[in-house]
Amino acid sequence: MSNNVPFEIQEEIIKHLPVKSLIRCRSVSKSWKSLIGSSKFITLYRSQQQHLLVYNYLSVDHPNCVSIIDDNTFPQQRVPLTLPLFVKMLKRFKKVGSSHDLLCLYSDGKLVIWNPLITKAVAVVVPNVVDDKMFQTVLGFGVCRETSDPKIVKIRYIDKFADMESVSSIPWQVEIFMLSTGVWRSPNSSNLPRKSIIFGSGDGVCVDGVYYWLATDRSTVDAQIRAYNMIISFDMTSEEFREVNLPDSFVYRGPMWDLSIYNLRESLVLVERSAVGTDNLIYDVWMMEDGVPKLFTKLYTIHAPYARIIGVHEIRKSGELVMEVMEDDWKAKSLVVYEPNLKRISNLGISRGPNDVGQIYVHSYMETLLLLDQPSLTIFDNGKRYVEKFEWRAKSRWLLSHTSKVKLDSFYKERLAYTDARLHTHHASTFGIKTLGIAKRF
């Protein structure tokens, strides 16, 4: 760009570029690199471009990950994504949430905060995770509206549904993790939800810096009924919990898996599933009005008896549901989009066959620069931050924070084989011998 253009004008132009262009622009000049990499620019940068990330979990070694731009060209513009090491190492992960365009994934005591477009991810070891017949651990993820600091909330509570005496004697255990400090601490607010509340098994969702879980107040229901009757929210800025009552029409209408929550343009959306006859599912889509509890407006109803709907994965920026359906020959499952205005289903051309043991994950996210200033291969563990230089050292650190000795033994055997192969290659080349290959690299 011409030196005659004031830098303030250049900055105004730069901040409207998409993330991929910004990454390339860092090599234009030192001033541009300094600007784009500054904490202020990273924090204030906002993009209106939404993407749908589709992760086809076929195997650990061969994942298929693509990002589809969610605009009027959908689903034509597809960008293949390179998975960071920590995302590759997650085994059958669960999405904790997405906020300020970051994705948070969880598996086996590890959280990964991931920015897909800039291929940056940091790992967080979650302490004291206990899931058994008595205790359960739930997680939430969001970004503080005031500081743009990613936060994780961890709640450990008694899940013994019928034993109210034991529930009342043991308090909730709540911890907060902030990326800026790298440590787990108690929340600033002490207004914890009542001990009679338990959380659902489905995913929660972050909407405008507030995380929501579907929940049940077991003091008001029969011990044999597992149905939702409320929502619990946690504000990532004030760190306060709130109870949000569901509309009476939703309460106890069906089992827990018949109700799920999503984020549509920073508004809370409920998707309710009901069945009419065999293999005939109906989905009602509701939106909460202006954050007012119990005030939900129905957006539309999906009644597609000709489609064998397996489930709802995500919701587009336009409000269309991304679903998975069974093909007519029962040999494949495909991703489709339901268009409510036209009342039709459109195939996205993404499917998995009968022999695919994995599953498809779909997550919506916006473009962001958050994590750009975080070093690669960063792991937060027990209040300390470790920045590794090599992937094999990061993998070793990841496994060292796990309790599985089997995985550690397997890793060290692979590492030893790799080292022996490198030594063999070195000696062979010294004596003029051509080698055909070495062991797997990390």
N, C-alpha and C positions, 0 to 999 in steps of 0.2 A: 504494500500500500504506500502511496506517495507520502514523502516526509512533509509535504505541504498541508496534509490533513492533520489537524490537532489530535493529540493522543486521546483526548476526552471523547472526540467523535469516533475515533477508531474503537474505543472501548464500547461505545453504545452499539456499534455495528457488530462487534465480536460477540457480545452477550446474547444476540438473537440467533446465533448459528447453532445447528444441531451438535450433539455431543461428538459424533465421529469427526466432523469438520474441526471442532475445537481441539481435539487431540492432535490432528495434523498441523493445525496452526501454531502449535507450540514450537515447531521447528523453523518458523518464519523469521523470528528475531528474538533476541534476549528479552526485550521488553514485553513482547507478547507471551513468551514462556513464563515470565515472572508474573504477569497479570493473571493468566489462566490457572496457574498453579497456586495462586494466593488463597489463603483461607477465606478471605472476604468474598472473592469471586466465586469460589466453590460453594459457599454457603448461600449466596444470594441468587445463583443461577437457577432459572426455572424454564422449563420447556413444556409446551402444551401437547407435545407429541407422545401418544400412548402406544405401547407395544404389547403384544401377547407373546409370552415366552412359552413354547411347547417343547417339553422334554420327554422324549420317548425312551423310557427306561427298558432297554432290551437286555443289557448286561452291564457289568461294572466296567468292562474294557472297551465296549463299543456303544456309548450313549449317543443319541441323536438329538441335538439341541438346535432349535431354530427360533428366531425372533421375527414376528410378523407385524409390520406397521399397521396400526389400527386407525385407518382413515378411510376416505372414500375409495381408495384403491384396494381395500381389504378383499381377499387375502393374497393379492398378487406380489407385494413387495416382501420378500423373505430374506433374512440375513442369517447365515449359519453362525453360530456362536462357539467360541473356544471356551471350554470349561476350565476354571482355575483348579489347581490341585485339590484344595479343600472341598470343593463341590464334587469332584470326582470321587473323593474318598467317603462321601456320605452314602450309606447303604439304605436304600428304600426310605428316603427322608420324608419328613412331614413339614409342610409349610406352616411356619408360625405366623407369618404375616408379611405384608409389604407396606412401606410407608416412605413418603418423600422419595419414592422411586427406587428404594432399596428392597431387596428380597431377603428374608430371614428364613433359613431352613434348619431343621433339627433332626438329629439321629444319634441314638446311642450315647447320650451324655455330651454331645457336641452341638454347638450352634455355629452356623456360618452366615455372616452378613455379606451380601453379594451385590455388586453393581454389574449387571450383565454386559452393558455396552462397552465399558472400559476394562472388562475382564479383571476386575479387582475383587478380592474377597479376603476377609479376616475371619479367623476361627476363635471361638470363645468356649472354653471348657465350663460346663455348668456343674456347680458343686451340689452335693447332697441330693441327687435325683433318686427318689425312691418311689417305685410303682409296684404295689403288691395288693393283697386283699384288703389291707387296712388303709394305707396311705396312697395318695395320688399327687402327681406334680403336673401343673399346667403352666404354660408359658405365654407371654404376649410380647409383641415387638412394635415399636413406633418411634417416631422422631419428634423431639420437643419442638413445638411451634416457635418458641422464642430464640432458642440457641442452635437449632438444627442438629442437635446432638442425638445420635441413635441411642435408644434405651431398650433394655430387656427387663421384663418383670417376671419373676418366678414365684409361684404360689404352691405351697405344700399343705395339704389338708387331709382330714380323715374322710375316707370314702365309704365307710361301713354304713350302708344306707339306713338300716333300721335301728342302730344302737345310738339313740340320741343322748344317753347319759355319757358315753365316752366322747361323743362329739363336743359336748358342752365343757368338758374338763380339759381339752387340749386346744390351744389357740392356733389360728392360722400362722404359718411361717412365710413371710413375704420378704423377698430380696430384690433389689434393683441393681442392674449393671448399666453403667454409662461408658460409652466408647472413649470419651475424652479422658476419663480417669482410669479405666481399665480394672476397676475393683467392684465387688459386690457389697452392697450396704443396705441398711433398712430404709424404707420409704420416708419421705419428709412428712407425710400425713399419717395419722394413727387411726383413721376411720375405716377399719377393715370391715368387710361385709360380715353378716351374721354367720355363726358357725354352722347353722343348719343348711347352708347353701352348698350344693355340689355343681360341678361343671360338666358340660356335655363332652362327648368324645370327638365331635367334629372340629373343624378349623374355626378359629376366631377371625376377626377382621379389624383392621385399623382404618378409621374414618376421620380425617382432619385432625390427626394427633390424638385421637381417643380410641382405645382398644375395646372391643366388645366380645363377650362370650355368651353363648346360650347357656342357661343354667336352670336348676330346679331348687326350690325351697322345700326340702323334705319334711319340714314341720307342718306343711299344709296339704301333703298328699299321702296316700296310702303307700306303705313300704314296697308293695309289689308293682307300683306304677312308675315307669321310667319315662316321663314325658316332661317337656320344657314348660315352665310357667313364668319365666322372667329372663332378663338380660342383665349381666353385670358389666359395667364399664370402668375403665381405668384411664384417667387423663395423664398423658405422658409429661405434661408441663407441671401441673399442680400435684401430681402423684396421689390423687384422691380417687377412691372407689365410689361408684353410685349404683343403685338398683333401679332398673328400668322395667316396669311391668309390661308384659305382653298384652295385646288386645284380648279380650275375653274369647273372641272367636278362635284364637290360636291355642288356648290353654287346654291341654290334655286331649287334643283331637286325634293324636296318633303317637307312635313311638318316636324316639329322639331323631332317628335318621330321616324322618319325614320333614324336618325343618332345618334350613341352613341359612347363613347370612353372608352378604357380599357388600362390596363397596361400589357404588355407581355414582361417579362424578361427586365424590366426597359426601354422599348421602348413604345412610344405612338401608340395605335392601334385604327383605326376607323372601325366600323361595320355599313354598309349601308344596309338598308332594302328596297326592292322594291317588287311590286306585279305584277304577270302575270296571269290575270284571277282571278277567285274566289277561295279563300283558297289555293292559290299557291304562297308562298313567296320565294323570293330569297335573300340571304345574301352574300354580298361581304365583305371580310376582308382585310383591308389595314394597312400597317405599315409605320410610318414616318422614313425616312432614316437619321440616324446619327443626329437627331435633326434639320434637315434642313427644314424650313417651305416650304410648297407647294410641297415637294418632298415625295410622298407616293408610295409604291410599293404594288401591289395586291398580297396577299398570296394565297388565294383560294376563290372559290365561292361555296356556299351551295345551291343546287337546289334539293329539296326533295319533289316532289309533293305528295308523298304518306304519308307524315307526316304533321299533323296539328300543325304547330309551333305557340306557343303562344308568345314567346319572348326569348331573349338571357339574361342569368343571369350573366355569368362570363366567363373568358377565362383561360384555364389551362396553366401550364408552358410549355407544349408541343405545345401550339397554338390551341388546340381543344376547340371548343365552348361548354359550358354547357348551354343547352336550356331546356325549359319546353314545353311539347307537350300534346295535347289532345289525350286520348286513343280512340280506335276505337268505343267503346260503348258509348262514350261521358259522361261516369260516373266518370272518374278520370283524373287527370292531373299528369304527371310523369316527372321527371328529366332525361334527356338523354345527351349523349356526341356525337358530330359529329366528326368522324375520317376522315380528308380530304384525307389521303393517300389511304384508303380503300373505301372512299365515302360511308360510312355507319353510321347508328345511333345505339348506344348501350345504353340500359336502365340501369340506376344506381340503380334501385330497390327502389327509394324514390318517393312516390306519395301522393296525397291528394284527398279525395273523394268529391263528390258533396255537401256533408253537411258541409265540412270544410270551415268556414267563413274566416279563415286567409289566409296567403300566404306564399310562400317559399322564403327565402332569401339565396343567395349563395355569399360568399366572399372568396377570396384567401388571404393567409397571410403566412409569413415565421416564423420560430421559433425565439424568442427573449427573453431576460431577462429584457427588459425595463419595468418599473413599479415595479420590484421586491423590490426596496428600498422605495416604497411609502406605507405608512400605509393604512390598509384596512379601508373602510368606510370614505374616504376622499372626502369632497365637497368643491369646490372653489366657493365662492359667494361674489360678490361686493368687490373684492380685499382682501378677507379674506379666510383663509383655516381653515376648521372645520374638526377635526378628531373625529368621534364618536366611542364609545366603544361597543354600542349595535345596532342591526339592527333596532329596533323600534325607537331609537333616530335618526338614520340616515334617516329613512323614514319620521319622523316628520320634520327634517331639510329640506329634499327634498321638502315636501309639503308646508312648510312655505315660501319657495322661489317662490311659484307659486301663481297666483292671484285667483285661483278657490276656493271660500269659500265652495262650495259643497263638494269638495274633502277633505278639512280640517275637516269639520263637520263629514263626514263619517269616517275619520281616528280616530278622538277622540272618536266617539261612539264605534268603534271596540276596541280601547285601553281600554276604560272604562269597556267594557264587559269582556275583558281579565283580567283586574285587579280584577273585582268582582269575576270571576271564580277562580282566584288564592286564593283569601281570603276565598271563599267557600270551596275550597279544603283543605286549612290549618285548618279551624275550624272543618271540617268533620273528618279529620285525628286525630285531638286532642281528639274528642269524640269517636274514634274508628269506624267511619262510612266509609265504602268503597265507593268511588266515581267512576263513570264509565268514565268520561272524562271532559275536560275543553275546553274553547274557543280556537279559532285559535291563534297560536303563531306567533310572528314576528321574 
